[in-house]
């Protein structure tokens, strides 16, 4: 299983970023290999528009099963849903904390955005 977490830094001790489309990094955890890969999201952090959709498309290309974030908007949610990815929101603490919470059942799959467009 691969889990993508929105992050403020490039390692698992970094804080979860509450924003999906404009987070600085996506950290992808491969549960089988127990490895992390950092994906720089600088292109979308300061985008004039479309950050959520572009970020969601990029994440979907990584072959992840889950996306974990603090929050997610409707356009990004639509792209992730269309790609068949599971999404959990409400993550807090570090990236490692968020992964542990997901694996322990503390974060649940959502089917709708929890933030309005252009949050």
C-alpha positions as CSV (number, residue, x, y, z in Angstrom):
1,X,0.0,0.0,0.0
2,X,1.2,3.5,-0.8
3,X,0.1,6.5,1.2
4,X,0.6,10.1,0.1
5,X,0.6,12.7,2.9
6,X,0.6,16.5,2.5
7,X,3.7,17.8,4.2
8,X,5.5,21.0,5.2
9,X,8.9,19.3,4.8
10,X,10.7,16.5,2.9
11,X,10.8,13.9,5.7
12,X,8.4,12.0,7.9
13,X,9.2,14.1,11.0
14,X,7.8,17.2,9.1
15,X,4.3,18.5,10.0
16,X,1.3,17.6,8.0
17,X,0.2,20.5,5.8
18,X,-3.5,21.3,6.2
19,X,-3.7,22.3,2.5
20,X,-3.8,19.7,-0.3
21,X,-3.1,21.6,-3.5
22,X,-0.7,24.2,-2.1
23,X,1.3,22.0,0.3
24,X,5.1,22.3,-0.1
25,X,5.6,18.5,-0.4
26,X,3.8,15.3,-0.9
27,X,5.5,12.5,1.1
28,X,4.7,9.1,-0.3
29,X,5.1,6.2,2.1
30,X,5.5,2.7,0.6
31,X,4.2,0.3,3.3
32,X,5.7,-2.8,1.7
33,X,9.2,-1.3,1.3
34,X,8.9,1.0,4.4
35,X,10.4,3.9,2.4
36,X,9.5,7.5,1.9
37,X,9.7,9.5,-1.3
38,X,9.4,13.3,-1.2
39,X,7.6,15.0,-4.2
40,X,8.3,18.8,-4.3
41,X,5.1,20.7,-5.0
42,X,6.7,24.2,-5.4
43,X,5.0,24.6,-8.8
44,X,1.6,24.6,-7.3
45,X,2.2,26.4,-4.0
46,X,2.0,29.8,-5.7
47,X,-0.1,29.0,-8.7
48,X,-2.6,31.6,-9.7
49,X,-5.2,28.9,-10.1
50,X,-5.7,25.2,-10.5
51,X,-3.4,24.1,-7.8
52,X,-5.7,21.5,-6.4
53,X,-6.4,19.9,-9.8
54,X,-2.8,19.9,-10.8
55,X,-1.6,18.5,-7.5
56,X,-4.3,15.8,-7.6
57,X,-3.2,14.8,-11.1
58,X,0.4,14.6,-10.1
59,X,-0.4,12.5,-7.0
60,X,-2.6,10.2,-9.0
61,X,0.4,9.5,-11.3
62,X,2.4,8.2,-8.4
63,X,0.4,5.0,-8.0
64,X,-0.7,5.7,-4.4
65,X,-3.7,4.1,-2.7
66,X,-4.5,6.7,-0.1
67,X,-4.2,10.5,0.1
68,X,-4.0,12.0,3.6
69,X,-4.3,15.7,4.3
70,X,-5.6,18.2,6.8
71,X,-8.2,19.4,4.3
72,X,-9.2,19.0,0.6
73,X,-11.2,21.1,-1.8
74,X,-13.9,19.9,-4.2
75,X,-11.9,20.1,-7.5
76,X,-9.0,18.1,-6.1
77,X,-11.4,15.6,-4.5
78,X,-13.1,15.1,-7.9
79,X,-9.8,14.3,-9.6
80,X,-8.7,11.9,-6.8
81,X,-12.1,10.2,-6.7
82,X,-12.0,9.8,-10.5
83,X,-8.6,8.2,-10.2
84,X,-9.9,5.7,-7.7
85,X,-7.8,7.0,-4.7
86,X,-9.0,6.9,-1.1
87,X,-8.9,10.2,0.7
88,X,-8.7,10.9,4.4
89,X,-8.8,14.4,6.0
90,X,-8.3,15.7,9.5
91,X,-4.6,14.6,9.7
92,X,-2.5,16.5,12.3
93,X,1.0,16.2,13.8
94,X,3.8,14.8,11.8
95,X,3.6,12.8,8.6
96,X,4.6,9.8,10.6
97,X,1.7,10.5,13.0
98,X,-0.7,10.8,10.2
99,X,0.4,7.4,8.7
100,X,0.1,5.7,12.1
101,X,-3.4,7.2,12.6
102,X,-4.5,6.0,9.2
103,X,-3.2,2.5,9.8
104,X,-4.8,2.4,13.2
105,X,-8.2,3.4,11.9
106,X,-8.0,6.9,13.4
107,X,-8.5,8.5,10.0
108,X,-11.5,7.5,7.9
109,X,-12.1,7.6,4.1
110,X,-14.2,10.6,3.0
111,X,-16.1,10.9,-0.2
112,X,-16.6,14.7,-0.2
113,X,-14.4,17.8,0.1
114,X,-14.3,19.4,3.5
115,X,-13.4,22.9,2.2
116,X,-14.9,25.2,-0.4
117,X,-13.3,26.0,-3.7
118,X,-10.5,28.6,-3.4
119,X,-10.0,28.1,0.4
